[in-house]
Amino acid sequence: MKSGPFSRLWRAGLVSSTGDWVSLLATLSLAEEIAGSSGIVLALVSRILPGLFFAAIGGVVADRLNRKYVMLFTEFGRGALVLSLAFAQSIRYLVVVSLLLEALTLVFQPAKEATVPTLVQKNELVQANSLSLSAAYGTFPLGAAIFLLVTPFAATVTLWGFLPGTHEGLAFLVDCGTYLVSGIILIGLPRSQRRPRSPRERGRRDPLGPFRDIRDGMVFVASHPRIRPVVIAMTVALGGGGIVVVLGKPFAADVLMAGSTGFPALLTGIGVGAGLGIVTVTVFGPRFQNKDVLFGMALVVTGTALASAGFVQTIFGAVSWIALMGFGAGSAYVLGFAHLHEQTDDEIRGRTFAALFGFMRLGLLTSMALTLPAVELFDEKLPGILSDGSRVVLFGGGLTMVGAGLAALWSVRKTLVAMGKMDGRPSVEAAAEAFRRYRKRASGGPETEEIDLSEDDG
């Protein structure tokens, strides 16, 4: 966070993520003003839909071109597009610009994630991903605050009549500034190396090369035994998050009778839990080599908590289980990204993360589309406490996440068996000896010989 090229990438991501949240809130507000509730739906769909079609192309761009220049182009491009939204007067224009914004985001994200392992050491990937996750989602309150704070100045700050005088217009101007600042910060990044071309590619253009790259990326993600389970599990996990987003408010208000404060309490619980999960993984995660094992365990915890939330009777119980879900989800997110960073080569890393982002959007969109119909389908179909359809969907979503976590653990069962056969005594003795050495050094006594904590020692 303090120095080095990763610091620049992190600070740029912090500023850019803040702009993303301001842009989303301002877009939804403008869409509602132009077209009512249907405008909000169109604006949300325009943010999710490009991921189903454009993610693979974004990964190819991130792998074929210089990633630093790709990120610069997308940041300055998003700044120009979001400024044009200040003058949007039709829902059609707003949707088209939102589609273009999301398309540029789908190029920026794989390029950014593929750059991280080139800027930090392998044992720092967990901390780097924890910081990136905090910057991506922890800036939502800051983005919301900026959107609210510009409202009183909207009528007066028009830049000599350039802006329309609406709070959305001023918010879009501020948002444009965040993307420009992020781009300026990224200028200081070291120039990344392009993927080396084969002798067949040199000296001639290959119009089918990008399509082969897309195919190679899909084959790699689908066939790699340690990549495929994590991508699938993270897709299912985000689907579970979509269930909470859709059902959180009606479940808290209508089922738990918690009133208007219930849903904010659930959001607070999942946020606090995710923060604790990120901190815990940041401290202890680098000590473990097999991050996909911890990822599977964290996903099992996440699913168990979501399924248990379907049986609670009070808002306090719901917040407790949802906080545990957030703990598991935050841990799984960081561990999953760190594992993918470690397991993918640089030349295909952009396409790997592009596939991940595309599948995650698909999981989110699918869960949000099916949640309410599933609630109506299962309502009053089962006896007892599960007679409420919301509880059935929460329980079923949790079981699905548990199944994904168990499948991820099954894919690394040989590693689990090997871990179970390890003898932990040498490590304990080494830790005790290291503590004795520290005490002698602190008291001014002679230091003992340095301890070799190699894998052969357990």
N, C-alpha and C positions, 0 to 999 in steps of 0.2 A: 504493500500500500504506500510505502514511503519513497521508494526509489526503484530505478530499473525500468525496462520497457514494459513489464507487466503493469506497473503503476499507471503508465499512460493509458494502456488498454482498459484498465479497471476504471480510471476516472472518466474516460470517454464513455464507457458503458453506463456509468452512474448518471452522467448528464443526459445521455441518449435515452435511457430508460425512464427518467423523469419526464422527458419530452413525450415518450410513448404514452404515458398515462394521461398527461395533459391533452394530447391529441385525441385519445379515446374518449375522455369525458366531454371535451368540446364537440367532438363529432356526434356523440349520442345526443347531446343537448340540442345541437343544430338540427339533427335529423328529426327529433321530436317536434321542434318548432315548425319545421317545414311540412312534415307528413304525419305527425302524431305517433301513436304507438307502432304502427306499421313501419314508419321510418326507422325506428329504433331496431326493429327486427332486420330490416334490410341492411342497416349499417353494421350490425353484428355479423350477419351472414357474409357481407363483403370483406370482413376481417378474417373470417375462418376459411371461406371457400378457396382462395388462392393456394392454400397449403395443400389441398388435395391434388392440384395439377402442376403447380409451379415449383414445389420443393425440390424435385429431382434436378430441374434446370439450375436452380440456385446452387446446388451442390457441385454441378459440373463447372459452373463459373468460378466457384471458390477453389476448385482444384486445378483449373486450367490457367487462370490469370493470377497476377500478383495480388495477394490477399490484402495488402495494405492499400493499394489503389482501388481495389474493389470496395473496401470499407469506406474510403474517402468518397467515391462516386455515389454510393448509396446514401451516405449521410447528407451530402450536399443536395442530392436529388430529393430526399425526403423533406429537407428544409424548404425547397422550392415548391413542392407539391402541397405541403401542409399550409404554406402561406396563401396559396391559391384558394384554399377552402374558406378563407375569410370573406370571399366574395361570392360564395356558392349561394344560388337562389333556387335551385331545383334539386330534388332528391336524386335524380338521375346523375347529375354532375357529382354530387357528394359520393354516390356509390362508386362511380368510375374512379374517382381520385382515391377512394379508400382501397379499391382493388389494386391500384398502382402502388400505393403506399405499402400494402402488405406484400406485394411482389418484391419490392426493394428490400423489405425486412427479411424475406426468405432468402435473399442473397447475402445480406449482411450477417445474419446469425451463423450460417455454416462457416463463413470466412472468419468470423470472430472466434468461434469455438475451435476451428482448426489451427488458429494462430497460438492459442494458449500453450500447448505443449512445447512450442518452439521458444517460449519466453521464460519458462520456469523449469526447475529440475523435476524429475519424475516423482521424488518424494514430497514435492510441494503441490502436486495436482489437487489433492483434497482441499487444502487451504485455498488454492486459487479458485476452485469451483464454489467453495463456500462463499467467498467474497463476491464472485460473479452472481451467484444466486441472490445474495443479499441486495446487491445493486439492482438486479432485475425486478424483484418483487417487493423489496423493502422500501422502494421509492414511491409506492402508490400513495401513502399519506402525504408525501411532499408534493406529488403531482396534483392531488385533490386540493391541497392547501393553496397551491399556485392558482388553480382554476377559480377558487373562491375569492382569493385576494385581489384578482384583477377586475372583479365585477364592479366595484365602486368607481373605478377609473375608466371604464369603457366609454362613457359618453364624452369624456374630456380628452383622452389620449387617442386622437384620430390621425396623428402625423399630418396635420394640415389638410385634412379631408381625404387622406389616402385610405384609411380604414373606415368601415361602415358605421362605427360607433356602437357596436354590440359587444357584449362580454365574450361571446365566442370568437369574434374577430380579433380582439386583443389577446385572447388565449392562444389563438393560432399564431399570432406574431411572436409571442413569447416562446411558443413551441418551436417555431422556425429558428429562433436564436439558440435553443438548446442543441439542435442538430448541427448548426454552424460551429458552435463551441466544441462539440464533440469531434467534428471533422478537423478543426484546428489542432486539437490535442493529438489526434491520430497522425498528424503530419510528422511528428517527432518519432514515430515508431521506426525501427530498422526495416529496411526493404526486404520483404520475404522473397525467397527463391521460387521461381516457377517450376512446375513439374517438368523434369527433363524429358525431352521428346525422343522417341526411338528413331533409329536411322531411316526407317520407312517414312516417318512423318516429316523429316527434315527436307526442305527444298520444295515441298509441294503442299498444296492445301488439301485437306481431307474433309469434305462436307459431311461425311458420315461419322467422323470422329466423336462429336458430342453425343450422338445416339449410342455409340459403342460405350462411351464413358457412363452413360446412364445405365445401360445394361450391366456393365461390370460392377457398378455400385450396387445395383439391386441384387445381383448374384452374390456379391460379397456379404451383404447384410443377411441375405436369406440362408446362406450356407455356412457361415462362420459359427462354430459351436459355442463360442463365448460371447458373440455379439448378438445373435438372433434372440436368445432368451431375454436379454436385458432390454432390447428394443421393444419386444412384445409386452414384457412386463410393465415398462414405463407407459406404453400406450394404454394398457388396462388401468394402470394407476391414475392417469389423468382422466380416464372415463369415470372412475370413482369420484374424483374431484368434481366432475360435471354434475353428478347426482347431488352432491352437497349444495352446489350453487343453485340448482333448480328447486330442490326440495327444502332447503334450509329455512326459508322464510315461512312457507305454509306449515311445515312440520313444527316449527317453534310456536307459531301463533295458534294454529288450529288443533294440533294434536297434543302438545304440551301445555297449551293455554298460558304461554309466557308473555303474550301481548307484544307490543312494538319493540320491547327491549330484548326479546329472545334471539332474533336473528343477529343483531350486533354482538350479542354475547357469544354466539356460535362462531362468528368470524374472528372475534378476539381470541377465543380458545384455539382455533386452528392456527392463527398467526403466532401466538405465544408458543404453542407446541412445535411448530415448524422452526421457530427461532432457537428453541432449546435443542432440537434435533440437529440443526446446522452446527451449533456450538459444540455439541458432544462429538459429532463426527469430525469436526475440525481438530479437536484435541486428541482424540484416540484413533481416528481413522488411518492416519499415516503409519501407525504401528503394524497394520495388517496388510499383508501382501495380496491376499485374495479378496478383493473388494466386491466381486460378484457374489461371494458367499454372504457377506454382510448385507449386500443389497437385497438378496432374497429374504433374509431374516427380517429386515426392516419392512419389506413389503407385506410379509405375513402379519407383522404387528399392525400395520396400517389397515389391512383388511379385517383383522379381528376387531379392531376398535370401531370401524364403520359398521360391521355387522352387529356388534354389541349395542351401538347407539340406537338400533331399531327396537330395542326392548326397554328403554328407559322410560320412567314415568315423570321425571322432573327435569327442568331445564338445567339444574346443577349437574345431574348425571349425564345429560347430553353434552354439556360443555366439557366435562371431564373426559368422556370417551372421544370427542372430537379433538380435544387437545392432544390425546395420545395418538390419534390418527395423524394430526399435523406433525407430531414428533417423528413418526415413522415415515411420513411422506417427505419431510425435509431431509431426513437422513438418506432415504432411498434416492432422492433426486441428486444429491451431491455425490453419493457413491456410484450411481449409475453413470453420471457424466465422467467422473474420474476414471472409471473402468474403461469406458469407450475411448477416452484419450490415450490410455495405456495400450490398448489392444489394437489400435488402428495405425497403419503407416501414414506418413504425412501425405503421400500422393493420393490417397483415397479417403482421407479424414473428412474433407468437406462433404463428399457424397454420403458418408455414413451419418453425419449429423443432420444433413438435409433429409435423409430418410427418416431419422428419428423425429424431427420436427413435423414432417408430413404425417407420419403415423399418429403422433400425439394429437395433432389437430383433428385427425379423423376420429380418434377415440373420444375426444371432447365433444365434437359435433354429434357423433352417434349417441352418446349418453344423454346429451341435452335434448336430442330429438325424441328419444324413446322413453325418457323418464316419466313424463306425465301420462302418456298412453299406457305405460306399464302400471302406474298407480291405479288408473281406472280399471284396467284388466283384472288386477288382483284384489281390488277393494271388495271386502265382505265375502271373499272366496275361501278363506282359511279360518279355523276356529281360534278362539282365545285372543290373545293380545295381537296376533298377526292378522286379525280381521281388517285392520286398517291397511290400505294399499301402500301408504308411505312407508310403513314399517317393513313391509315385505320387500319393497324395492331397496331400502337401505340394507336390509339383511342379505338380499341376493347380491347386491353390489359388493358388499364386504366379502362374501364367500367367493365371488369371482376374483377379487384381488388376492385373497388367500391362495386360491388355486394357481394364480399366476406366480405368486411368490414361491409356492411349493414346486412348481414346474421349473423355475429358475434354479432352485436348490437341487432338484433332480439332475439338471444338466451339469452340475459340478459335484455329483455324488462321489466321484473318485477322490476329489480334493477333500471332501468332508471325511471320508474314511481315513485318508492319510493324516488329517488333523486329529482325528480321534485316537490314532495310534502313537502320536507324538508323546515323548516323555518330557514333562514340564519341569523335572527336578533341576537339570542343569541351568535353566533360565532363572529359577528361583535362587539358586546358589550364586549365580553371577550377579543378580540384582542385590543380594545381601552383601557380597564382596564390594560392589560398587558403592553401596551405602557406607560401609566401613571405611572405604578409601576417602569418601567425602568428609566423614567425621574427622579423620586424621588430618586432612588438609585444612579443615576449618579450625582445628585446634593447634595447628602449627607443627604437627607431627610428620614423620616421613610418609610419603605416599606409596601405596602398593603398586604392583605392576598392573598395567592397563588390561582390562578385561576384553576378550575377543568374543563378541556375541554373534557368532556366525550361525548359519543354519545347521551345521554339523553338530553344534552344541545344543540343539533343540530350539 
